Structure formats: structure tokens, C-alpha cells
Amino acid sequence: MNLKFFLSFMLFTLFLAISHAEVPSRCLEPTPKGRGLCEMLITGYRYNRDTKNCEEWSTSGCTLSKDKGHSYKTLDDCKKECENIV
């Protein structure tokens, strides 16, 4: 009886730990904005906290604003840092 209780408690604790895993703050930064008068299409990947998935985004400009926001160059980079949290 005690073993069943212990195993149930351990499974519940593991579930709580996984469900409350922290997403790195870098993943939650806003999408950067394009700047400049260029019409160049700039794309990247960002973490969507509502869907809990990495998604492609795009903007136009000459460069990205470096002061606010963060983006990943590849979908794999975004997934490695933001989705696969255990």
C-alpha cells in the first residue's frame, strides 16, 4: 500500500514539475521591428506563448531594430531553446 502511494506521489510531483517548466525569458521577448526605408523582406522565427510553438514571422525594412525584441534564424534554433523544455 505504501509503495502505491509513494509511486502516485512521485508521478504527481513529476507532472507538476513538467507542467510548470519555465520558458526562458529570451523566448518571450517581442518580435523585433524592421527599420529603414528599404522594402527588403526580413523573416525569422519566434516563440508564441499562446500556442506554445515556434512560428515564422516577417517584416520589412533594411535591418532589424536591435534595441527591442528577439528572433531566431532557424525553426530548429527556436524549438531547441523554447519548445523542448523539461
A tleap script that builds the chain and sets N, CA, C and O, in Angstrom:
source leaprc.protein.ff14SB
mol = sequence {
  NMET ASN LEU LYS PHE PHE LEU SER PHE MET
  LEU PHE THR LEU PHE LEU ALA ILE SER HIE
  ALA GLU VAL PRO SER ARG CYS LEU GLU PRO
  THR PRO LYS GLY ARG GLY LEU CYS GLU MET
  LEU ILE THR GLY TYR ARG TYR ASN ARG ASP
  THR LYS ASN CYS GLU GLU TRP SER THR SER
  GLY CYS THR LEU SER LYS ASP LYS GLY HIE
  SER TYR LYS THR LEU ASP ASP CYS LYS LYS
  GLU CYS GLU ASN ILE CVAL
}
set mol.1.N position { 0.823 -1.195 0.000 }
set mol.1.CA position { 0.000 0.000 0.000 }
set mol.1.C position { 0.865 1.255 0.000 }
set mol.1.O position { 0.589 2.206 -0.732 }
set mol.2.N position { 1.904 1.255 0.817 }
set mol.2.CA position { 2.779 2.417 0.881 }
set mol.2.C position { 3.526 2.629 -0.429 }
set mol.2.O position { 3.793 3.769 -0.806 }
set mol.3.N position { 3.862 1.563 -1.119 }
set mol.3.CA position { 4.569 1.685 -2.396 }
set mol.3.C position { 3.662 2.336 -3.442 }
set mol.3.O position { 4.118 3.181 -4.213 }
set mol.4.N position { 2.399 1.957 -3.476 }
set mol.4.CA position { 1.467 2.580 -4.414 }
set mol.4.C position { 1.326 4.070 -4.134 }
set mol.4.O position { 1.320 4.882 -5.060 }
set mol.5.N position { 1.215 4.424 -2.874 }
set mol.5.CA position { 1.103 5.832 -2.506 }
set mol.5.C position { 2.360 6.586 -2.913 }
set mol.5.O position { 2.274 7.681 -3.471 }
set mol.6.N position { 3.514 6.016 -2.641 }
set mol.6.CA position { 4.784 6.657 -2.976 }
set mol.6.C position { 4.913 6.860 -4.489 }
set mol.6.O position { 5.300 7.940 -4.935 }
set mol.7.N position { 4.597 5.843 -5.271 }
set mol.7.CA position { 4.681 5.958 -6.729 }
set mol.7.C position { 3.683 6.986 -7.256 }
set mol.7.O position { 4.009 7.755 -8.161 }
set mol.8.N position { 2.485 7.008 -6.706 }
set mol.8.CA position { 1.491 8.003 -7.119 }
set mol.8.C position { 1.971 9.406 -6.797 }
set mol.8.O position { 1.825 10.321 -7.606 }
set mol.9.N position { 2.538 9.570 -5.625 }
set mol.9.CA position { 3.067 10.874 -5.225 }
set mol.9.C position { 4.201 11.318 -6.146 }
set mol.9.O position { 4.260 12.484 -6.537 }
set mol.10.N position { 5.088 10.412 -6.491 }
set mol.10.CA position { 6.224 10.732 -7.365 }
set mol.10.C position { 5.742 11.107 -8.764 }
set mol.10.O position { 6.259 12.057 -9.352 }
set mol.11.N position { 4.770 10.389 -9.307 }
set mol.11.CA position { 4.219 10.721 -10.625 }
set mol.11.C position { 3.541 12.083 -10.612 }
set mol.11.O position { 3.695 12.861 -11.554 }
set mol.12.N position { 2.807 12.373 -9.573 }
set mol.12.CA position { 2.149 13.669 -9.442 }
set mol.12.C position { 3.177 14.794 -9.361 }
set mol.12.O position { 3.011 15.833 -9.999 }
set mol.13.N position { 4.229 14.595 -8.587 }
set mol.13.CA position { 5.296 15.590 -8.461 }
set mol.13.C position { 5.992 15.820 -9.796 }
set mol.13.O position { 6.283 16.960 -10.156 }
set mol.14.N position { 6.256 14.761 -10.521 }
set mol.14.CA position { 6.883 14.882 -11.840 }
set mol.14.C position { 5.975 15.645 -12.794 }
set mol.14.O position { 6.448 16.496 -13.547 }
set mol.15.N position { 4.684 15.355 -12.771 }
set mol.15.CA position { 3.728 16.073 -13.611 }
set mol.15.C position { 3.742 17.567 -13.298 }
set mol.15.O position { 3.750 18.390 -14.213 }
set mol.16.N position { 3.745 17.918 -12.030 }
set mol.16.CA position { 3.773 19.334 -11.648 }
set mol.16.C position { 5.054 20.014 -12.120 }
set mol.16.O position { 5.021 21.145 -12.603 }
set mol.17.N position { 6.158 19.335 -11.981 }
set mol.17.CA position { 7.443 19.910 -12.396 }
set mol.17.C position { 7.468 20.163 -13.899 }
set mol.17.O position { 7.950 21.206 -14.342 }
set mol.18.N position { 6.962 19.237 -14.675 }
set mol.18.CA position { 6.963 19.382 -16.131 }
set mol.18.C position { 5.970 20.457 -16.562 }
set mol.18.O position { 6.277 21.251 -17.452 }
set mol.19.N position { 4.798 20.498 -15.955 }
set mol.19.CA position { 3.776 21.448 -16.388 }
set mol.19.C position { 4.109 22.883 -16.006 }
set mol.19.O position { 3.544 23.813 -16.582 }
set mol.20.N position { 5.006 23.086 -15.059 }
set mol.20.CA position { 5.383 24.428 -14.640 }
set mol.20.C position { 6.803 24.793 -15.064 }
set mol.20.O position { 7.421 25.679 -14.474 }
set mol.21.N position { 7.312 24.122 -16.072 }
set mol.21.CA position { 8.656 24.435 -16.555 }
set mol.21.C position { 8.685 25.867 -17.078 }
set mol.21.O position { 7.762 26.316 -17.758 }
set mol.22.N position { 9.748 26.564 -16.753 }
set mol.22.CA position { 9.887 27.962 -17.140 }
set mol.22.C position { 10.397 28.076 -18.568 }
set mol.22.O position { 11.361 27.414 -18.955 }
set mol.23.N position { 9.743 28.916 -19.336 }
set mol.23.CA position { 10.216 29.246 -20.678 }
set mol.23.C position { 11.270 30.330 -20.499 }
set mol.23.O position { 11.020 31.304 -19.790 }
set mol.24.N position { 12.448 30.193 -21.124 }
set mol.24.CA position { 13.471 31.226 -20.986 }
set mol.24.C position { 12.941 32.601 -21.399 }
set mol.24.O position { 12.175 32.714 -22.356 }
set mol.25.N position { 13.349 33.634 -20.678 }
set mol.25.CA position { 12.837 34.980 -20.943 }
set mol.25.C position { 13.144 35.432 -22.368 }
set mol.25.O position { 12.385 36.208 -22.947 }
set mol.26.N position { 14.229 34.962 -22.926 }
set mol.26.CA position { 14.588 35.329 -24.307 }
set mol.26.C position { 13.498 34.879 -25.290 }
set mol.26.O position { 13.254 35.540 -26.299 }
set mol.27.N position { 12.853 33.763 -24.989 }
set mol.27.CA position { 11.788 33.250 -25.856 }
set mol.27.C position { 10.550 34.132 -25.824 }
set mol.27.O position { 9.766 34.137 -26.773 }
set mol.28.N position { 10.370 34.877 -24.740 }
set mol.28.CA position { 9.168 35.675 -24.564 }
set mol.28.C position { 9.332 37.133 -24.988 }
set mol.28.O position { 8.391 37.919 -24.876 }
set mol.29.N position { 10.513 37.500 -25.471 }
set mol.29.CA position { 10.722 38.868 -25.935 }
set mol.29.C position { 9.865 39.130 -27.169 }
set mol.29.O position { 9.560 38.206 -27.923 }
set mol.30.N position { 9.475 40.392 -27.378 }
set mol.30.CA position { 8.629 40.698 -28.540 }
set mol.30.C position { 9.374 40.485 -29.857 }
set mol.30.O position { 10.603 40.438 -29.896 }
set mol.31.N position { 8.610 40.360 -30.915 }
set mol.31.CA position { 9.189 40.230 -32.253 }
set mol.31.C position { 9.862 41.551 -32.626 }
set mol.31.O position { 9.253 42.609 -32.468 }
set mol.32.N position { 11.096 41.517 -33.115 }
set mol.32.CA position { 11.760 42.771 -33.481 }
set mol.32.C position { 11.091 43.442 -34.668 }
set mol.32.O position { 10.447 42.783 -35.485 }
set mol.33.N position { 11.244 44.727 -34.754 }
set mol.33.CA position { 10.658 45.517 -35.843 }
set mol.33.C position { 11.725 45.811 -36.890 }
set mol.33.O position { 12.900 45.976 -36.562 }
set mol.34.N position { 11.307 45.874 -38.150 }
set mol.34.CA position { 12.202 46.299 -39.207 }
set mol.34.C position { 12.393 47.805 -39.142 }
set mol.34.O position { 11.495 48.527 -38.708 }
set mol.35.N position { 13.553 48.285 -39.568 }
set mol.35.CA position { 13.760 49.732 -39.584 }
set mol.35.C position { 14.438 50.131 -40.885 }
set mol.35.O position { 15.146 49.338 -41.504 }
set mol.36.N position { 14.214 51.337 -41.274 }
set mol.36.CA position { 14.777 51.842 -42.519 }
set mol.36.C position { 13.717 51.877 -43.601 }
set mol.36.O position { 12.624 51.334 -43.439 }
set mol.37.N position { 14.052 52.524 -44.710 }
set mol.37.CA position { 13.088 52.714 -45.800 }
set mol.37.C position { 13.154 51.616 -46.855 }
set mol.37.O position { 12.444 51.691 -47.858 }
set mol.38.N position { 13.970 50.620 -46.659 }
set mol.38.CA position { 14.070 49.528 -47.620 }
set mol.38.C position { 12.784 48.706 -47.614 }
set mol.38.O position { 12.041 48.708 -46.632 }
set mol.39.N position { 12.536 48.024 -48.687 }
set mol.39.CA position { 11.377 47.135 -48.782 }
set mol.39.C position { 11.816 45.670 -48.720 }
set mol.39.O position { 11.103 44.777 -49.178 }
set mol.40.N position { 12.986 45.441 -48.153 }
set mol.40.CA position { 13.516 44.084 -48.041 }
set mol.40.C position { 12.670 43.280 -47.047 }
set mol.40.O position { 12.340 43.772 -45.968 }
set mol.41.N position { 12.325 42.061 -47.410 }
set mol.41.CA position { 11.564 41.186 -46.522 }
set mol.41.C position { 12.531 40.512 -45.562 }
set mol.41.O position { 13.487 39.863 -45.988 }
set mol.42.N position { 12.284 40.664 -44.280 }
set mol.42.CA position { 13.109 40.056 -43.233 }
set mol.42.C position { 12.241 39.017 -42.532 }
set mol.42.O position { 11.133 39.324 -42.094 }
set mol.43.N position { 12.735 37.803 -42.427 }
set mol.43.CA position { 11.972 36.734 -41.772 }
set mol.43.C position { 12.776 36.132 -40.634 }
set mol.43.O position { 13.995 36.287 -40.560 }
set mol.44.N position { 12.091 35.464 -39.778 }
set mol.44.CA position { 12.727 34.777 -38.658 }
set mol.44.C position { 11.697 33.898 -37.984 }
set mol.44.O position { 10.604 33.684 -38.508 }
set mol.45.N position { 12.054 33.394 -36.822 }
set mol.45.CA position { 11.169 32.532 -36.041 }
set mol.45.C position { 11.096 33.049 -34.621 }
set mol.45.O position { 12.089 33.522 -34.068 }
set mol.46.N position { 9.908 32.956 -34.029 }
set mol.46.CA position { 9.714 33.403 -32.664 }
set mol.46.C position { 8.794 32.428 -31.939 }
set mol.46.O position { 8.043 31.683 -32.569 }
set mol.47.N position { 8.858 32.440 -30.624 }
set mol.47.CA position { 8.010 31.589 -29.790 }
set mol.47.C position { 6.694 32.305 -29.520 }
set mol.47.O position { 6.681 33.462 -29.099 }
set mol.48.N position { 5.593 31.612 -29.765 }
set mol.48.CA position { 4.272 32.147 -29.489 }
set mol.48.C position { 3.808 31.557 -28.158 }
set mol.48.O position { 3.554 30.356 -28.063 }
set mol.49.N position { 3.699 32.392 -27.141 }
set mol.49.CA position { 3.347 31.892 -25.807 }
set mol.49.C position { 1.923 31.356 -25.733 }
set mol.49.O position { 1.620 30.538 -24.865 }
set mol.50.N position { 1.036 31.804 -26.634 }
set mol.50.CA position { -0.347 31.310 -26.624 }
set mol.50.C position { -0.447 29.887 -27.171 }
set mol.50.O position { -1.137 29.046 -26.595 }
set mol.51.N position { 0.238 29.620 -28.278 }
set mol.51.CA position { 0.185 28.286 -28.882 }
set mol.51.C position { 1.284 27.374 -28.355 }
set mol.51.O position { 1.245 26.161 -28.562 }
set mol.52.N position { 2.275 27.968 -27.665 }
set mol.52.CA position { 3.434 27.238 -27.137 }
set mol.52.C position { 4.236 26.555 -28.248 }
set mol.52.O position { 4.785 25.469 -28.065 }
set mol.53.N position { 4.287 27.226 -29.405 }
set mol.53.CA position { 5.035 26.728 -30.560 }
set mol.53.C position { 5.859 27.848 -31.167 }
set mol.53.O position { 5.553 29.027 -30.989 }
set mol.54.N position { 6.896 27.472 -31.878 }
set mol.54.CA position { 7.683 28.437 -32.631 }
set mol.54.C position { 7.012 28.648 -33.983 }
set mol.54.O position { 6.542 27.703 -34.617 }
set mol.55.N position { 6.979 29.912 -34.411 }
set mol.55.CA position { 6.293 30.258 -35.650 }
set mol.55.C position { 7.150 31.218 -36.470 }
set mol.55.O position { 7.959 31.973 -35.929 }
set mol.56.N position { 6.956 31.173 -37.772 }
set mol.56.CA position { 7.660 32.099 -38.656 }
set mol.56.C position { 6.977 33.458 -38.615 }
set mol.56.O position { 5.756 33.534 -38.482 }
set mol.57.N position { 7.745 34.521 -38.728 }
set mol.57.CA position { 7.210 35.872 -38.803 }
set mol.57.C position { 7.998 36.625 -39.871 }
set mol.57.O position { 9.070 36.183 -40.283 }
set mol.58.N position { 7.473 37.749 -40.313 }
set mol.58.CA position { 8.194 38.558 -41.301 }
set mol.58.C position { 7.878 40.030 -41.098 }
set mol.58.O position { 6.839 40.384 -40.541 }
set mol.59.N position { 8.786 40.883 -41.556 }
set mol.59.CA position { 8.631 42.325 -41.523 }
set mol.59.C position { 9.424 42.896 -42.683 }
set mol.59.O position { 10.154 42.164 -43.352 }
set mol.60.N position { 9.296 44.169 -42.928 }
set mol.60.CA position { 10.093 44.776 -43.989 }
set mol.60.C position { 10.949 45.894 -43.405 }
set mol.60.O position { 10.608 46.488 -42.382 }
set mol.61.N position { 12.049 46.164 -44.063 }
set mol.61.CA position { 12.974 47.200 -43.630 }
set mol.61.C position { 14.361 46.887 -44.131 }
set mol.61.O position { 14.559 45.929 -44.879 }
set mol.62.N position { 15.342 47.709 -43.714 }
set mol.62.CA position { 16.741 47.476 -44.102 }
set mol.62.C position { 17.427 46.535 -43.119 }
set mol.62.O position { 18.205 45.668 -43.517 }
set mol.63.N position { 17.136 46.710 -41.840 }
set mol.63.CA position { 17.708 45.889 -40.776 }
set mol.63.C position { 16.658 45.726 -39.687 }
set mol.63.O position { 15.589 46.333 -39.738 }
set mol.64.N position { 16.976 44.905 -38.712 }
set mol.64.CA position { 16.101 44.758 -37.553 }
set mol.64.C position { 16.535 45.706 -36.458 }
set mol.64.O position { 17.726 45.965 -36.284 }
set mol.65.N position { 15.582 46.216 -35.731 }
set mol.65.CA position { 15.871 47.038 -34.566 }
set mol.65.C position { 16.546 46.164 -33.522 }
set mol.65.O position { 16.006 45.125 -33.142 }
set mol.66.N position { 17.713 46.569 -33.058 }
set mol.66.CA position { 18.474 45.748 -32.105 }
set mol.66.C position { 18.111 46.038 -30.653 }
set mol.66.O position { 18.470 45.265 -29.765 }
set mol.67.N position { 17.411 47.130 -30.399 }
set mol.67.CA position { 17.152 47.515 -29.012 }
set mol.67.C position { 16.013 46.749 -28.354 }
set mol.67.O position { 15.984 46.625 -27.130 }
set mol.68.N position { 15.085 46.239 -29.133 }
set mol.68.CA position { 13.948 45.508 -28.559 }
set mol.68.C position { 13.655 44.274 -29.383 }
set mol.68.O position { 13.725 44.297 -30.612 }
set mol.69.N position { 13.329 43.204 -28.695 }
set mol.69.CA position { 12.879 42.003 -29.387 }
set mol.69.C position { 13.983 41.011 -29.667 }
set mol.69.O position { 15.175 41.307 -29.575 }
set mol.70.N position { 13.536 39.829 -30.010 }
set mol.70.CA position { 14.469 38.743 -30.319 }
set mol.70.C position { 13.824 37.825 -31.346 }
set mol.70.O position { 12.609 37.624 -31.358 }
set mol.71.N position { 14.665 37.279 -32.198 }
set mol.71.CA position { 14.203 36.350 -33.218 }
set mol.71.C position { 15.252 35.268 -33.411 }
set mol.71.O position { 16.437 35.485 -33.158 }
set mol.72.N position { 14.811 34.110 -33.860 }
set mol.72.CA position { 15.722 33.021 -34.194 }
set mol.72.C position { 15.834 32.921 -35.702 }
set mol.72.O position { 14.862 33.147 -36.422 }
set mol.73.N position { 17.025 32.581 -36.177 }
set mol.73.CA position { 17.238 32.472 -37.621 }
set mol.73.C position { 16.622 31.207 -38.196 }
set mol.73.O position { 16.181 31.197 -39.345 }
set mol.74.N position { 16.590 30.141 -37.405 }
set mol.74.CA position { 16.034 28.885 -37.904 }
set mol.74.C position { 14.945 28.377 -36.955 }
set mol.74.O position { 14.932 28.701 -35.767 }
set mol.75.N position { 14.047 27.584 -37.502 }
set mol.75.CA position { 12.997 26.978 -36.702 }
set mol.75.C position { 13.599 26.031 -35.664 }
set mol.75.O position { 13.122 25.969 -34.531 }
set mol.76.N position { 14.639 25.299 -36.042 }
set mol.76.CA position { 15.283 24.368 -35.108 }
set mol.76.C position { 15.867 25.089 -33.900 }
set mol.76.O position { 15.746 24.607 -32.773 }
set mol.77.N position { 16.508 26.254 -34.125 }
set mol.77.CA position { 17.083 27.014 -33.010 }
set mol.77.C position { 15.998 27.441 -32.031 }
set mol.77.O position { 16.178 27.349 -30.816 }
set mol.78.N position { 14.879 27.906 -32.559 }
set mol.78.CA position { 13.767 28.329 -31.713 }
set mol.78.C position { 13.218 27.144 -30.919 }
set mol.78.O position { 12.992 27.249 -29.713 }
set mol.79.N position { 13.009 26.035 -31.591 }
set mol.79.CA position { 12.457 24.853 -30.920 }
set mol.79.C position { 13.388 24.341 -29.831 }
set mol.79.O position { 12.930 23.957 -28.755 }
set mol.80.N position { 14.695 24.331 -30.102 }
set mol.80.CA position { 15.656 23.829 -29.114 }
set mol.80.C position { 15.611 24.644 -27.834 }
set mol.80.O position { 15.690 24.087 -26.739 }
set mol.81.N position { 15.487 25.946 -27.961 }
set mol.81.CA position { 15.541 26.804 -26.778 }
set mol.81.C position { 14.179 26.995 -26.108 }
set mol.81.O position { 14.106 27.126 -24.886 }
set mol.82.N position { 13.119 27.012 -26.882 }
set mol.82.CA position { 11.820 27.425 -26.328 }
set mol.82.C position { 10.791 26.311 -26.178 }
set mol.82.O position { 9.992 26.345 -25.242 }
set mol.83.N position { 10.786 25.331 -27.065 }
set mol.83.CA position { 9.739 24.299 -27.015 }
set mol.83.C position { 10.136 23.076 -26.220 }
set mol.83.O position { 9.287 22.467 -25.569 }
set mol.84.N position { 11.379 22.704 -26.255 }
set mol.84.CA position { 11.809 21.439 -25.651 }
set mol.84.C position { 12.279 21.644 -24.222 }
set mol.84.O position { 13.415 21.314 -23.880 }
set mol.85.N position { 11.403 22.189 -23.391 }
set mol.85.CA position { 11.747 22.479 -22.009 }
set mol.85.C position { 11.193 21.388 -21.114 }
set mol.85.O position { 9.989 21.134 -21.094 }
set mol.86.N position { 12.079 20.748 -20.376 }
set mol.86.CA position { 11.648 19.702 -19.446 }
set mol.86.C position { 12.345 19.926 -18.127 }
set mol.86.O position { 12.138 19.164 -17.182 }
savepdb mol mol.pdb
quit
